[in-house]
Amino acid sequence: MGRKTIRPKNRFEVFKRDNFTCQYCGRKISDNVILHADHIVPVAEGGTSDMHNLVTACQDCNLGKGARLLGSTPDSKAFDVEEQTERISQMKAFSQAQIDMVDEIERQLEAAKEYWWRLTNGSATPDLRSVRMFIKSIGLVEVMDAMDRAVVKTGGDWRYFYATCHHKLRDKKEALNVVVPTVPTRPYYNDSDF
């Protein structure tokens, strides 16, 4: 039976996760190297092509490693094995943390959606991509506060909700002394409404 190739989308996700950097030698795509998605546990040893078993490797490192486990590298590279094993362990932990963070944002998005629905007696939720971005930027509590304000002030006008969230985001960035570029647009509401 022939070996299955790694789907281009999965390969790109591995590269993106690893910042387009070889996890063995540290060379980057900007160093004019060809990158491969390498199997940590080789296919010949029963390894799969799922994200947790793939790592970004430059062509030289991948072809030099071949179908060997990291622990089976020659003794002259034994010191590198521990470091690479630690990197892989950290990458797995980092990947899991990213997955957990995405899951938590999605749980908060569902809570915000349900909250808006209850506040507006079943009115459609504002654009979920925007709500997700606001949750990431200002937090669920502030998003829900903006929903409360929009319902109290306007009966549930989305534009008021968006404007309130943008004001909260601007205030948060100003508190951190971050310069926030302003877009010269005509606001739907005056600053005094907030």
N, C-alpha and C positions, 0 to 999 in steps of 0.2 A: 504494500500500500504506500502511495506517495505521501510525502510530507505536505501538510496544509500550510499555505502561506499566511502571513499575518495580514489582516485587512489594512489597507492604507489608512483608514480612519483611526484604527487602533494604534498603528505605528506612529501617526502624528500625535495622538494623545499621549503616548509614552514620551516622545520627544518634548512635547510641551511641558509635561509634568517634570521632566528632568532638565528643563531650561536649555534644551538643545545642546547639552554638554555630555561628553563621554563620562560615564560614572566610574570608569576604571582609571583613566589617565588625566581627566579634567579638560581635555581639549574641547573646544567649542566649534560650532558650525562656522563661526567667523574666522577660525584658524584654517579654513579651506580643507576640512576633512569630510569624508563621506560618513554619515551616521547610519547605524543599523539598530534595529530593535533586537536585542540579544536575550535569549532564554537563560534565566539564572540557573534553573534546573534544565539541562538540555532535553530536547525532545527524545533523543535516543535513550535517556534515563527515565523517561515517563513524564517529563515536564509538559505543561500546557501553555497555551498562548493567551492566557488571561493576563490582565494588567499587573497583577501581583507577581507574576513570574517573568515579566519583561523589564528590561532596563536599557537605557540608551548607551550604546558603545560605538566608538569610532571603528572604521573598517579594520585598521591594524589590530586593535585590541580584540575585536570580535573574532577575526580570522585566526589570531594567535591563540585565543582560548580554545576555539574549536568546540567539540562536543564533550568537554570535560566539566566537571563540577568545580567550583572555585577551590574547594578543599583538596582537589587532586592536582593542583599546579605544582611545578617543580619546587624543591626546597629553596632554591635561590630566590624564589618569589614568595616564600612563606610569610615574610613580614607584610607584604602587600595584601595577602589573603585576609588577614585579620582586619586591616583597614577597609578593604572592599566589602567584607562581610558586615562590618559595622555600618558602612554607607548604605548597603542594601537594607539592613535592619531599620536604619533611620528613614530611608525612603519609604519603606512599607508603613512605618508609623506615621509619617507625614501624609502619605496617600490616604490612610485610614482617617486621619484627623480632617483632611479636606472633605472626605465623604461624609463624616459625621457633621461637619459644619454645614454642608449643603442640605443634609437631612433636617437639621435644626432650623435652618432658614425656611425650608418648605413647611415644617410644622408651624412655624410662626406665621407664615403666609396664610395657611389654612385658618389659623385662629383669627387673623385680621379680616379675612374674607367673611367668616362667620359673624364676627363682631359688627362689621358694616351691614351685613344682612339683617341682623337683629335691630340695629339702630335705625335703619331705613325701612323696616317692615317689608323686607324682601326685595329691595331695589338691587339692580345689577351692581356688581362690584366694580370699582375703578380698574383701570388697566393693571393687570397683575404684574407685568414686568416692572412698571413704575413702583407699585407697592413693594415688590421684592427689593428693588434698589433702595427705597426709603428705609425698609427694615434693616438692610445691611448698613446704611449710612447713619441713621439716627436712632435705630432700635425700635422694637415693637411697642414699648410703652408710649414713646413720642408719636408713633404712627397712629395709635389708638386715640391719643389726645387730639391729634389733628382731625381724626374722624369725628370725635365728639364736637369739636368746634365747628366743623362743617355742617353738622346736623343742627346744632343749636342756632347758628348764625343764618344758615341758608336753607335748612330743610334737607340737606344732603347733596349739595352741589359739588360735583367732582372737582371742578376748577378751584373752588375754595379749598378743598382738601389738598390738592396739589400745591397751591400757593402757600398754604400753611406749612406743609412739609418742606418746601423750598426755603421758607423763612427760617424754619428750625435748623435746617442744614447750614444755611448761611451763618446763623448765629453760632452754631457749634464750631464751624471753621474759623469764624472771627475770634471766638474764645481761645482757639488754639493758635492765634496769630497767623493764620493762613490767609493769603490774599485770594479772594474769591472773585473771579472775573464776572462782571455783570453783563447781561445781554440787554441791549436797549430795546425793550419791548413795552408795550402799553399793558400795565397790570389789569387784571380783572377786578381787583380790589385794592383799596388803599392800604398802606402800611399800618395806618391807625386802626384798621379792622382787626388786627391781630393783637 
